[in-house]
Amino acid sequence: MASPKSEVIGRCCLIACERDPILTTDGRTDVRAYRVQKSEKKEFKINWDENGMAMFHIACWNVLYRSASARTPERTSIVLTEMEKDMICEAAKTAETHNSYQCIKDEGKRIAELLKQSNHCIAFTGAGISTAAGIGDFRGINGKWTTQEKVKQYGQRGVSKTRGHNMLDLRPTYTHEALLKLTDLGYIKYVISQNTDGLHRLSGIPESKISELHGNAFMEKCEKCGNRYEWCRQVRRRADVPANTCERCGINHRTGGICQDKQCGGFLMNTIINFGDYLEEDVLGSAKHHAKRADLVLALGTTLQVSPANSLVEMGQKPTRLVICNRQSTPYDNVCKEMDENGTSTLGSRVFGDCDKLMSEIMRNVLPKEELQEWEGGREERLTAYDLKRKL
């Protein structure tokens, strides 16, 4: 991945801001509140767009949020109307922060050193590593749950139009491929994923090196003998397979596929874990086994709010070395900032931004220059291989 060009992407939406325009290499915070009429914006201190979105320098957003949430005004507070205070507090739930390029570059170098020193590093991944592939995340300014909540609270004022995606068209991102490379090199011992998109397996992560806690849209299993099959068009299917509604989630998991074991012939079911379903014991068991051995955890693209999965990141050896990279705050941010026994440096790292950008810097500090260029240059060939696999 080439170093980003420094280009203007807009001005800070705090009207009183006198700083320079925000560049692609600067730190920034993006938020989304809800739509308001022009007449209601008369005394606003923020230049909200028509969809209730706004972009700020990180420092400007921090002052605004403190001003909106403080019970008593501070010396640095900005005087806000009650409506705008409400909008800011609502927007804070969606805030996406991007650290500056220099910050990500520095942290990428430091994390690469942590990887080299680690004996048992695991990666813990969420929806944020797949946004570059076209999959929306759950929280954030355009997150699925954010949109649903805003429609529920504010009706059409909370709506922003988004396009769906075809799972068959999705391909692994830079982060997926980097995790595979680091696994092949022995730096990462195991991957634990909350994603159901199947992109880790498509990238080449073997089944023995991953726990897909919430299932895989491209993996089926026989409800009779337990055999698992990676989805393909050649699997024998029948249109007359009777539905079998799950008692816990109320969904029919059967796919119409038939077990390839002629002595079994059981019905295949998807492996997706829906709300109300239990995690598969063997999948969770493998995840716990590696989580307990971990001396370094890379949590990528996740807000770490879903239990019991989130507890895995603190299950390893002490002191906990936790690296988190995503755009939003998590309940585990302070764990990343804990100091070593000498009190001279943090044990982990907390990076706000896109996972692809951080992983690019990590790979730049792990691989020799020529090897990095060769690996990154093989992207088109890998994409062709992914296409062929999805067409089977």
Protein Blocks (a to p, Z undefined) as FASTA:
>chain_A
ZZdddddfbdcfbfklcbdcddfkbccddddfbdddfklmmmpcbdcdfkopacddfklm
mmmmmmmmpmbdcfkbccddfklmmmmmmmmmmoccdddfklmmmmmmmmmmmmmmpmbd
cddddfklmmmnopacfbdjkbmklmmmmmmmnommlpccdddddfklpccdfklmmmmm
mmmnomambdcdfbfnlmmmmnopafklcccfkopfkbccdfklopacdddfklccdfkl
ccdddfklopafbgoiacfblklopacddfbdcehiacdfklmmmmmmmmmmpcbdcdeh
iahlacfklmmmmmmccddddddddfbdcfklmmmmpccfkopacfbdcdeddfklmmmm
mmmmmpcfklmmmmmmmmmmmmmmmmmmmmZZ
